Amino acid sequence: MDLVFFKIALILYLGASVGYLIFLLVASSSQATVGFWSTVAGFVAHSLSLLHRAIFSGFVPLGTTFDALSFLSWSIIGLFLVVRCRVPSPVFGAVAAPLASALMLVGSTLSYQINEPLVPVLRSWWLPIHVALAVVGNAVFALMAIGGLMYIFQERLIKTKRINRLHRLLPSLEVLDLINRRGLLLGFFLLTLGIISGALWAGSAWGFYWSWDPKETWSLITWFVYAVMVHQRVALGWRGRRAALMAIFGFCLVMFTFVGVNALLGGHHAFRVTIGGGRT
Amino acid sequence: MISSILVIGLNHATAPVEIREKITFPGNEEGRVARSMLDVEGVEEAVILSTCNRAEIIGLVEDPEATAERLIATTGSIHGLAPELFRTHLYVKEGPEAVRHVFRVASSLDSMVLGEPQILGQVKEAYRRASRAGTTGPILNRLMHRSFFTAKRVRSETGIGLSAVSVAYVAVELAEKILGNLKDKSVLLVGAGEMAEMAARHLVSQVEKPLLVVNRTYQTACGLACQFKGSAMPMEQIEEGLISADVVITSTGSCEPVITYRHMKEVMRKRRYRPVFLIDIAIPRDVEITVNDLDGVYLYNIDDLQAVVEENVGERRQEALRGEAIVAQEVSKFMEWTRTLSAIPTIVAVRRKLETVRASELARLNGKLSRLTPEDRETVEMITRAIINKIAHDPISFLKKVGKRSRSKVYLDITQRLFNLDGTEVDLDAHEGESTDT
């Protein structure tokens, strides 16, 4: 049942992506409206999917990479809907909906079985806390990167004096920069808490806080990159294009840490996934 | 007689300003001019539309050709002009063409600046005055309401009103794109000439912070600053201005660039890379073009702005084509409505005619029927009613079907002659369909 909802949500997000794409091509606001409501409907279905999965498994449904990806795309769409209230630019949705769809498509190639029983040591409240913090943090970085893309794109348009209709649909550079600043602080805060909670969980489960497995190492690298970004912004006054480029670079790193490490480098976290109880 | 929608008018495209400023239908505030149009023979409903770019009479009239002549003469006498003076500048449209014209005007497809938003309000005002004066009836009420609806559709379904089509508006739009809300931003004028003043006026109205002016002659700077309630600085302090301002308009007569790449690079560091929008309207240029390559600096000169205007005008034209398609749809919907409108009265008249025949026949035989019991009497009533309903059923359902076709007028005409419906109120309405078919 949760998979049915998941598929419905995915189809609606894909539909929204198509709607938004047409909207970008012909700049017809009615298509953007279609895209938006399709996204909202998809979000509702997606929420039901998560809810059903939670009830069915009797625990927070964050135990597999599939779940983590599903939750990440849910968070991205949720954040998009929140941001949209403040910055009513349909172009945001035009990037957020395809991104969420892509993550869900990646997720649906993975096993969605809820392995029973969960390894007892993992059946802890640290699981939802750690995963939710990490995933929501990543979703914030995703939104930041989307804002960064829009910034770079629009900045080029203005600099090269190509002012066309698409231009009018983008939020101002100032607003995009503000998203970057707020997103950076919030995302960095969540990432920090995510890493700390992971360490505490490891400490309570296995007695050691840090074991330098690939995921942990890459998370730390990501953390340092964002720490540098915070420093450049706050202390050196970096903004605009540089901040936008860094947001995009940072998110690439996040995605590598999130998905790539498991697939390419294996290790501690990935090992858990194969036996079904991973912490992402 | 045939009733038809008629538009007589002139606008910026057909008449020079000397003529336009003479024909304004003065004194129409209470719809009095519209009222007086009803006194013209053949005019049934009228709306007067008068703006700085157009003057029009929209009417429902009988015998459009002759009535148009009378309306032109009346217009002449209202303004104390000989009709020959303005006749050649007039357009006269009738039937679907007139409907199309009204819809296009309301949708701003016929405006001098395509897509400008004021015209809809002016059309609404014209209609409000006419309906207060009681000069509109069912046809023009519907026509005007449909024109508002069409205008709304054109505005929301196309991008006709979205892009800025003057240099001043483009500058403000770009400033908003770069800097967001302009309220808490500040503007610096470098050079205090007439050009600077013109360029700054619209921008300054969007900004709450006081304007800064620097100029080679301090006196002139003070003069312009006073006018905008801003403050003036001597040229030597230009760097301070550049550091604090968010939008800079340069318009000095200097032959050498006033703002160089190296200068601006230093300024940006001191600004902590806050973005700045430079508008260079001077010829020769006041700002080195390479300044645009600096991070956070956006430089537009007057040619760049002009190019954006051209681009936007082209875009509005594109969008106008989509607007025309919407208008065409709405015109055919409206014409459809006028056709069904004319079939219904005919059907009503046919029914009424048959009922009259039945009632009069029963009345004639009243003496012979007096022997019947009330129950029998009731039965006779029922039978006769059933007979006429049966007879009327086929022709009426035929008329209902035909009412939606373009050839309906032929059948409506035949029906009226067959049942000898002439001289009833049906006549006029039925023929209205005929006129709108042309």
Interface residues (C-beta under 8 A of the other chain):
Chain A: A27 S28 S29 S30 Q154 I158 K159 K161 I163 N164 R165 H167 R168 L170 S172 L173 E174 V175 L178 G237 W238 R239 G240 R241 R242
Chain B: S156 E157 G159 L162 S163 V170 L174 E176 K177 I178 L179 G180 N181 R272 Y273 R274 P275 N292 D295 G296 Y298 Y300 D304 A307 V308 E311 N312 E315
